[in-house]
Amino acid sequence: MSYVVQSTESFFMKNILSLAVLALFFVSCKKNVDELPPATQTGANTFGAKVNGNFWVPQGFGSFPANDILEARMSGHDITINARNFSSSPNETEFQLTIYDVTAPGTYQFNTDVTHPNGAASYGYYVKRNFTPQNEWLTSATYTGRVIITRIDDVNRIVSGTFEFDAGSIYNADVLHVTEGRFDLKIQ
């Protein structure tokens, strides 16, 4: 009987040790971002910006990248870009850029009041959540910005550009400053 108890104890100790090593691995795999991706036009599937002066890029959790951290969709002439960062899970952040009536390279303004995102005009949106939103920022007639589409290629399904905007919090008086934004994406 004591052999079984020792084996059970040994089994649990090995599992606890394995879990501790795995947890340390996940914590140590958070990538520090010290630069933005280059502004390209090749469909490189990149996205980045400075959020209140800090570098931000999409990231998965630990050593396991998420498949849906970066996506661009086009419906007619409207483009929606989502970029997600899960690196501090359970805290996560996400950008959504929605640009209406993109027919050619050019400048598209974020300067219209929209209803919590999903309005009928172009907008920039950023959310910080821990399972549920902790804060959400949205462009408006007061907090404006722009996207400059540098390439829109329907044949090769590529959209590239730069962006910047200020966004007001939906919950309080906080203002978010997004600068040096860039993206180069394959449209899904």
N, C-alpha and C positions, 0 to 999 in steps of 0.2 A: 504494500500500500504506500509506503514512503517513496518508492520509486516513482509512482504515478504523481504524487504531490510535487516532487522535485521536477519532474518533466513538465508539469503544468506551470509551476513557477518559472522554470526556464523559458517555456514557451511565451508566457506573458512578458517577461523581461526582454526577450528578443524583440517582441512586437512593440513594446514601449520604446525601446532604443531605436528601432526602425522608424517609428512615427516621429520621434524627436529629430532624427537625422533628416527625414523628409521635410519636416516643418522648417528646420534651419535652412535647407536647400531652397525652399520657396521664398523665405524671407530674404535670403542673400541674392536671389535672382532678379530683384527689382532693378531695372535699368535706370540709371541716372541719365537724364537727357541734358547734354551741354551744347547742342546745336540743332538747328532745324534742317530738314532734308533740303537738298538743292531744288531750286525752282526749275523743273524740267517740263517737257512737253511730249513725252514718249509713251505715256500710259504706265509709268513706273509704280503705280499704286502707292503714292506717298501723300502725306498730309502733315502739316505742322503749323504752329503759330506761337506767339508769345501771349500769354494770358496774364495780365497785370505785371508784365515784365519777366515772367517765368516761362521757360521753354515747355511746350506741350506737344506731344505726338501720341498717336493711338498706340496702345500697348495691351497685350493680353495679361493674364495673371501668372506670375512666377515664370517657370520655364515652359508653360503650356500656352502658346498663343491662341487667342480666340479667332475663329474663322470669320466672325462677323464684326470685327473691330473697325472696318473701313469699307464703305460701299457708296456707290453712285448709281442713281436710278434716273431714267428719263421717261417722261410721259408726255407725248407730243413735243412741245418745245420747252417744257418745264423740267428743271433738274433739281433733285434733292440729294444732298451729300450728308452722310452720317459718319462720324468718326468717334470712336469710343476708347476710353482708357480705363482698364480694369486692374492696373498694376498695384493699386492700394486696396484691393478688395477686402472687405465688403464695400468700401467707398469707391465710387466710380464717377467719372465725368464724361460728358458727351457734347459734341458739337452737332448742330444741324444747320446746314445752309440750304435754303430753298430759293431758287432763282427762277423767276417766271419769264416766259417768252424769250428764251435764248435762241436767236436765229443766226447769230454770227459773233465772232470775237468782238469784245467791246466792254464798256463799263455798265454795270447794273447796280442800281442804288438800293440800299436798305434804308428807307426813309418814310415808311408808311406805318400807321398803327395797324397791327394785326391782332386777332384774337389768339390767345395762348396757343402755342404755335399752330399752324394749320390755317393761317389766314389766306386771303385772296391776293396777297402781294408778296414780293420778295422779302426775306427776312433772315437774320442771323439769330441763332438760339444756342444757349449753353446751359447745361444743367449739372449740378453736383448732387449725387444721391447716395444714400445708404439704404438700399432696398426701396425706399420712397424718396422723392425729391426733398433735399434740404434747402436748396435755393435754385431758382431758375432766372435766367437773364434773357431778355428779348429786345431786339431793336425796335424802334418806333419812329414817329415823327420827331420826337425829342432826342432820342439816342440813335444816331444814324451810322451808316457805314456804306461800304461798297465792295463789290466783287468785280475784278477785271478778268474776264474770260480771255485767255490768250490763245487757246486752241479749242475748237469744238469740231470733232471729226465723226460724222455719222457712219461712215464706212468702217473705220477702224475702232469705233466706239470708244473714243478718248475725249475727256474734258480736262483742261488744265487752266490754272489761273492763280491769282493772288487775291487776298481779301484783308480787310481791316474793318473794325466796327467798335462802337461803344454800345453797351446794352444795359438797360435798367432792370433791376430786380423786380420780379413779379410780387415778391413778399415784403420788401422793405426799400430803403433808400439807397442801397448799394448800387454802384455802377461798375461794370466790368469793362476793361479796356483790352481789346484784342488787336494786336499789331503783327506785322510781318507774316501774315498767313499765306500759305501756299498749298496747292494741291495739284496732283497729276494722276488721274484715275482712269481706269477702264470702266466704262458704263456697263452695268449688268443688264 
